[in-house]
Amino acid sequence: MENKVILYFVFLCILCQDVCFAFSQKKVSSNSQFSVITIGPTQKELYSAFGHSGLRHRDDSLGINSFYNYGLFDFDQPNFYINFLNGKLLYMVGKFDYGSVERYYISENRFIKEQILNLSNSQKNDLYYYLENNIKNENKYYLYNYVYNNCATKIRDILENILGQNIIYSKESSDLSIRNLMDLYLDEQRWGDLGIDICLGSEIDIKSDNYSSMFLPDFLFNSFAEAKFSDGNEWVLNTIEIDSNNVQSTRNLFSPLNVFLFLLIITLIITFREVKYELRYKYFDLLLFTISGLVGFLILYLWFFTDHLSSNNYNIIWATPLNFIIPFIINSKRFKKALYYYFLYYSSSLIVLLILWDLLPQEFNDSLIIIILILIIRSFALFIKNLKSK
């Protein structure tokens, strides 16, 4: 008798599960449509300069108009800043009312492009249940990577997973590297561009193809626009655009180029006065070599101890950590001979770096040429000073 009760109970559980599943399936009707939403860039912040991507689910018959956003992060998550520094930042997906999202981005003067996807009813169901399962607390987090796992690539990868990877993209190659693609969006973010060029190594100087360029929302949009199914059908049924007059911010007077040119003028004046009047501007060298040395320590940390794309970073040539100790021993008689050879070696290596500027497998930020000239001038001046005192 007890076994029969257990069997009946199991049967009722299975029946209830099937009924619940059937009921939930009604949320995705034949009127449902899924779209990829591409939001234009804005120069207000560095992270928004590249644009944004999301997924929209619309079903007017059921009153559904949802936006799935994979570009969210939480400042309050444990060890947020440490994880950010180490390249282990957790992003998450959230579900929002699409109308509110659209109004917000329009208020920011950002264009919105909607690509309605050519999905069968079964594919719509699969995508819906994937997204609904993904927004659960236990599933919503993912390890963010700004090139290989961001708001745009997540959409591409999810759709490929749902469709069994039967999407055929254009196989056009590009002469642009990943760094070059980033640079297309950083014309108004010169300091951010400089920071990226210093911190990220030659890993992002590989040539991109159509597939790898989809980490940028605009390139995801273009790739989807040309994509087809293996049977030849179009991947995108229709495209709707909401254009806004995106007013770009004006160029900042305190751009790296202008600031560094000012420092170069100061360096020339200081060096000239040192030579002519036998003066010594030790605090200028203290700042110059200490800061360049600290940048070197940062490069080494990012290179060896984080998950950022920071390995094989040739900026270590000019931003050597050894510079950090120079101000502390520069007046020591004990290290005078060592400093003589160091400044000779360092200034020579900087000159070689400029000669090989376009030949190395990493693209440098052009404004760094001025910083390197400053370092050459001060290193050579200190080399001459040590030579005279030998």
VMD Tcl script that draws the C-alpha trace (Angstrom):
set ca {
  {0.00 0.00 0.00}
  {2.81 2.34 0.92}
  {4.53 1.71 -2.42}
  {1.32 2.60 -4.29}
  {1.05 5.88 -2.41}
  {4.62 6.73 -3.36}
  {3.97 5.88 -7.02}
  {0.82 8.01 -7.06}
  {2.77 10.88 -5.51}
  {5.53 10.62 -8.11}
  {2.94 10.49 -10.89}
  {1.22 13.63 -9.58}
  {4.57 15.47 -9.39}
  {5.37 14.60 -13.00}
  {1.87 15.60 -14.10}
  {2.11 18.93 -12.26}
  {5.50 19.60 -13.81}
  {4.15 18.96 -17.31}
  {1.13 21.19 -16.66}
  {3.34 23.99 -15.35}
  {5.66 23.63 -18.35}
  {2.74 23.72 -20.77}
  {1.32 26.76 -19.01}
  {4.62 28.61 -19.11}
  {5.04 27.86 -22.80}
  {1.99 29.99 -23.53}
  {4.12 33.05 -22.72}
  {5.89 32.61 -26.06}
  {3.28 32.72 -28.77}
  {3.56 32.72 -32.54}
  {3.34 36.53 -32.33}
  {6.57 36.76 -30.34}
  {9.60 38.31 -31.92}
  {13.17 38.58 -30.71}
  {15.46 41.41 -31.76}
  {19.05 42.44 -31.31}
  {19.19 46.04 -30.10}
  {22.25 48.14 -30.92}
  {22.65 51.39 -29.01}
  {24.97 54.06 -30.32}
  {28.05 55.27 -28.46}
  {28.26 58.38 -26.33}
  {31.41 60.10 -25.15}
  {30.14 60.92 -21.65}
  {32.08 58.01 -20.13}
  {34.83 55.72 -21.36}
  {32.72 52.56 -20.97}
  {29.88 54.08 -23.03}
  {32.12 55.21 -25.89}
  {31.86 51.83 -27.65}
  {28.05 51.58 -27.70}
  {25.91 48.81 -26.26}
  {23.96 45.71 -27.32}
  {20.97 43.89 -25.85}
  {18.14 41.50 -26.70}
  {14.48 42.48 -26.96}
  {11.49 40.16 -26.61}
  {8.22 41.58 -27.84}
  {4.75 40.00 -27.90}
  {1.94 42.53 -28.14}
  {-0.75 39.84 -27.75}
  {0.61 39.01 -24.29}
  {1.75 42.50 -23.32}
  {5.43 41.50 -23.30}
  {8.10 44.06 -24.14}
  {11.33 43.06 -22.38}
  {14.97 44.00 -22.71}
  {17.75 41.62 -21.62}
  {20.86 43.57 -20.73}
  {24.23 41.76 -20.38}
  {26.14 44.95 -19.62}
  {25.44 45.31 -15.89}
  {27.88 45.35 -13.00}
  {27.42 45.94 -9.28}
  {29.77 48.25 -7.36}
  {28.62 46.57 -4.14}
  {29.75 43.09 -5.10}
  {32.51 41.73 -2.82}
  {36.05 42.80 -3.76}
  {34.74 44.84 -6.70}
  {37.83 47.02 -7.17}
  {40.29 44.17 -6.57}
  {38.44 42.01 -9.11}
  {38.42 44.93 -11.55}
  {42.18 45.40 -11.18}
  {42.82 41.68 -11.59}
  {40.58 41.31 -14.65}
  {38.12 39.06 -12.80}
  {35.14 41.39 -12.77}
  {31.71 39.78 -12.70}
  {29.09 41.27 -14.98}
  {25.47 40.18 -14.97}
  {22.33 40.05 -17.08}
  {19.14 41.83 -16.09}
  {15.63 42.07 -17.48}
  {13.96 45.46 -17.95}
  {10.97 47.09 -19.60}
  {12.08 47.89 -23.13}
  {10.02 51.10 -23.37}
  {11.86 52.58 -20.39}
  {15.22 51.52 -21.82}
  {14.44 53.08 -25.19}
  {13.32 56.37 -23.65}
  {16.49 56.52 -21.56}
  {18.85 56.07 -24.52}
  {16.89 58.51 -26.68}
  {17.22 61.08 -23.86}
  {21.01 60.58 -24.16}
  {20.85 61.33 -27.91}
  {22.02 57.83 -28.79}
  {20.76 56.04 -31.89}
  {18.91 52.73 -31.53}
  {18.92 50.04 -34.20}
  {16.68 47.00 -33.94}
  {17.28 43.81 -35.95}
  {14.29 41.47 -35.85}
  {15.59 37.91 -35.99}
  {14.31 35.20 -38.30}
  {13.48 32.52 -35.71}
  {11.11 29.56 -35.80}
  {8.62 29.08 -32.96}
  {10.73 26.36 -31.40}
  {13.83 28.58 -31.56}
  {11.88 31.42 -29.94}
  {10.86 29.05 -27.15}
  {14.43 27.88 -26.67}
  {15.74 31.42 -26.59}
  {13.03 32.58 -24.19}
  {13.68 29.80 -21.70}
  {17.42 30.30 -21.95}
  {17.10 34.01 -21.18}
  {14.59 33.49 -18.36}
  {16.82 30.86 -16.82}
  {19.88 33.09 -17.28}
  {18.42 36.00 -15.27}
  {17.99 33.85 -12.16}
  {20.25 34.88 -9.30}
  {22.30 31.71 -9.49}
  {22.88 32.09 -13.26}
  {23.01 35.81 -14.01}
  {26.73 36.44 -13.39}
  {29.49 35.93 -15.92}
  {33.22 36.68 -16.02}
  {33.58 39.79 -18.14}
  {36.25 40.32 -20.79}
  {36.13 43.51 -22.88}
  {37.09 41.69 -26.10}
  {36.01 38.06 -25.76}
  {33.06 38.10 -23.34}
  {31.08 41.33 -23.22}
  {27.53 42.55 -23.90}
  {27.92 42.06 -27.67}
  {29.75 38.70 -27.80}
  {27.34 37.25 -25.22}
  {24.45 37.86 -27.62}
  {26.33 36.29 -30.53}
  {27.32 33.24 -28.46}
  {23.85 32.74 -26.97}
  {22.18 32.83 -30.37}
  {24.74 30.43 -31.83}
  {24.12 28.09 -28.89}
  {20.34 28.21 -29.39}
  {20.56 27.73 -33.15}
  {23.24 25.05 -33.12}
  {25.81 27.43 -34.70}
  {24.20 27.29 -38.13}
  {24.68 31.02 -38.77}
  {27.02 31.85 -41.64}
  {28.87 35.17 -41.34}
  {30.88 37.02 -43.91}
  {34.48 35.84 -43.84}
  {35.95 39.20 -44.78}
  {39.23 39.95 -43.07}
  {40.39 43.34 -41.93}
  {43.66 45.24 -41.87}
  {42.66 46.62 -38.46}
  {43.81 45.12 -35.20}
  {41.65 44.90 -32.09}
  {43.48 47.99 -30.80}
  {42.71 49.83 -34.06}
  {39.03 48.93 -33.72}
  {38.98 50.35 -30.19}
  {40.68 53.51 -31.42}
  {37.77 54.16 -33.79}
  {35.64 55.00 -30.74}
  {38.17 56.86 -28.60}
  {38.67 60.07 -30.54}
  {37.00 62.01 -27.69}
  {38.55 59.84 -24.96}
  {42.24 60.61 -25.39}
  {43.23 59.87 -21.79}
  {41.26 56.64 -21.81}
  {42.88 55.71 -25.12}
  {46.31 56.42 -23.63}
  {45.54 54.27 -20.59}
  {44.41 51.37 -22.77}
  {47.49 51.66 -24.98}
  {49.82 51.64 -21.97}
  {48.13 48.87 -19.97}
  {47.21 46.40 -22.72}
  {49.94 44.46 -24.46}
  {50.55 43.13 -27.94}
  {47.71 40.60 -27.53}
  {45.28 43.20 -28.88}
  {47.49 43.99 -31.87}
  {46.51 40.83 -33.72}
  {44.58 41.40 -36.94}
  {40.84 41.08 -36.51}
  {38.38 39.28 -38.74}
  {34.64 39.66 -39.06}
  {34.00 37.26 -36.18}
  {36.45 38.70 -33.67}
  {35.32 42.27 -34.39}
  {31.87 41.49 -33.00}
  {33.00 42.55 -29.53}
  {31.96 46.03 -30.71}
  {28.16 46.55 -30.96}
  {28.35 48.33 -34.33}
  {30.32 45.45 -35.82}
  {27.92 42.91 -34.31}
  {25.11 44.82 -36.03}
  {26.92 44.82 -39.40}
  {27.81 41.12 -39.14}
  {24.21 40.15 -38.33}
  {22.93 42.31 -41.19}
  {24.95 40.23 -43.67}
  {24.58 36.84 -41.95}
  {22.55 33.96 -43.37}
  {21.41 30.55 -42.26}
  {23.03 27.50 -43.79}
  {19.92 27.09 -45.99}
  {20.43 30.56 -47.46}
  {17.66 32.35 -45.56}
  {18.35 35.77 -44.11}
  {19.29 35.90 -40.43}
  {17.65 39.32 -39.94}
  {14.04 39.76 -41.06}
  {13.81 43.50 -40.70}
  {15.80 46.45 -39.37}
  {14.28 49.45 -37.60}
  {16.35 52.52 -36.79}
  {15.71 55.37 -34.38}
  {18.22 58.07 -35.23}
  {19.21 60.75 -32.75}
  {21.32 63.85 -33.17}
  {24.25 62.59 -31.18}
  {26.12 65.72 -30.14}
  {29.74 64.84 -29.52}
  {31.69 66.56 -26.79}
  {34.32 69.05 -27.84}
  {37.98 68.18 -27.68}
  {39.60 68.67 -24.31}
  {42.33 71.30 -24.16}
  {44.11 69.13 -21.59}
  {44.59 66.21 -23.93}
  {47.69 64.01 -23.49}
  {49.31 65.58 -26.55}
  {48.92 69.14 -25.26}
  {49.95 68.26 -21.70}
  {53.00 66.31 -22.86}
  {54.05 69.11 -25.24}
  {53.92 71.52 -22.31}
  {56.08 69.14 -20.26}
  {58.54 68.89 -23.17}
  {58.90 72.68 -23.22}
  {59.47 72.68 -19.44}
  {62.05 69.91 -19.86}
  {63.96 71.86 -22.52}
  {63.95 75.01 -20.38}
  {65.12 73.12 -17.28}
  {67.86 71.29 -19.14}
  {69.08 74.50 -20.80}
  {69.22 76.30 -17.43}
  {71.07 73.38 -15.85}
  {73.72 73.46 -18.55}
  {74.12 77.24 -18.66}
  {73.83 78.10 -14.97}
  {74.91 74.78 -13.41}
  {71.60 74.44 -11.59}
  {69.92 71.22 -10.50}
  {66.17 70.56 -10.77}
  {66.09 67.38 -8.74}
  {62.36 67.45 -7.96}
  {61.50 67.41 -11.64}
  {63.57 64.25 -12.12}
  {62.09 62.84 -8.94}
  {58.59 63.09 -10.39}
  {59.57 62.02 -13.91}
  {61.45 58.85 -13.00}
  {59.24 57.89 -10.06}
  {56.06 58.08 -12.13}
  {57.57 56.21 -15.10}
  {58.86 53.56 -12.68}
  {55.43 53.18 -11.06}
  {53.89 52.76 -14.52}
  {56.45 50.01 -15.09}
  {55.39 48.22 -11.90}
  {51.76 48.49 -13.02}
  {52.63 46.98 -16.42}
  {54.44 44.07 -14.76}
  {51.53 43.48 -12.39}
  {48.98 43.48 -15.21}
  {51.25 41.26 -17.30}
  {51.98 38.50 -14.79}
  {49.28 38.64 -12.11}
  {45.99 39.49 -13.83}
  {43.65 38.16 -16.51}
  {43.75 41.36 -18.54}
  {45.05 41.27 -22.11}
  {48.31 42.75 -20.86}
  {51.05 40.25 -21.62}
  {54.01 40.99 -23.92}
  {53.71 44.70 -23.28}
  {56.57 46.58 -24.95}
  {55.79 49.75 -23.00}
  {58.05 48.20 -20.37}
  {60.99 49.47 -22.45}
  {60.37 53.13 -21.55}
  {58.39 52.56 -18.34}
  {61.00 50.39 -16.67}
  {60.47 49.74 -12.93}
  {64.18 50.52 -12.40}
  {63.34 54.19 -12.89}
  {61.53 54.15 -9.56}
  {64.76 53.78 -7.58}
  {66.74 56.37 -9.57}
  {65.63 59.43 -7.51}
  {66.68 57.69 -4.29}
  {70.25 56.96 -5.38}
  {70.94 59.74 -7.85}
  {73.03 61.75 -5.37}
  {74.82 58.74 -3.92}
  {78.55 58.53 -4.64}
  {78.36 54.78 -4.12}
  {76.15 54.30 -7.18}
  {77.70 57.01 -9.38}
  {79.38 54.54 -11.76}
  {76.27 52.36 -11.97}
  {74.13 55.42 -12.73}
  {76.57 56.45 -15.46}
  {76.10 53.15 -17.29}
  {72.36 53.03 -16.53}
  {71.63 56.42 -18.09}
  {73.78 55.51 -21.09}
  {71.91 52.23 -21.52}
  {68.47 53.71 -20.85}
  {68.79 56.69 -23.19}
  {70.19 54.41 -25.90}
  {67.32 51.93 -25.53}
  {64.81 54.78 -25.83}
  {66.46 55.98 -29.04}
  {66.32 52.43 -30.44}
  {62.65 52.25 -29.41}
  {61.86 55.35 -31.45}
  {63.78 53.95 -34.44}
  {61.83 50.67 -34.25}
  {58.54 52.40 -33.37}
  {56.61 51.03 -36.36}
  {58.42 47.69 -36.54}
  {57.65 46.23 -33.12}
  {54.65 43.84 -32.85}
  {52.78 46.35 -30.69}
  {51.24 49.66 -31.63}
  {52.11 52.49 -29.24}
  {50.14 55.62 -28.48}
  {51.66 58.41 -30.56}
  {51.59 60.91 -27.68}
  {54.10 58.68 -25.87}
  {56.74 59.82 -28.35}
  {56.87 63.11 -26.45}
  {57.23 61.34 -23.08}
  {60.06 59.25 -24.51}
  {61.78 62.39 -25.82}
  {61.51 63.91 -22.34}
  {63.04 60.78 -20.81}
  {65.84 60.79 -23.40}
  {66.66 64.44 -22.71}
  {66.74 64.02 -18.93}
  {68.59 60.68 -19.08}
  {71.23 62.07 -21.40}
  {71.57 65.20 -19.23}
  {72.11 63.03 -16.15}
  {74.54 60.86 -18.11}
  {76.61 63.96 -19.01}
  {76.45 65.14 -15.40}
  {77.82 61.77 -14.16}
  {80.43 61.79 -16.93}
  {81.75 65.19 -15.81}
  {81.91 64.12 -12.19}
  {83.83 60.89 -12.88}
}
mol new
graphics top color blue
foreach p $ca { graphics top sphere $p radius 0.5 }
foreach p [lrange $ca 0 end-1] q [lrange $ca 1 end] { graphics top cylinder $p $q radius 0.2 }
display resetview
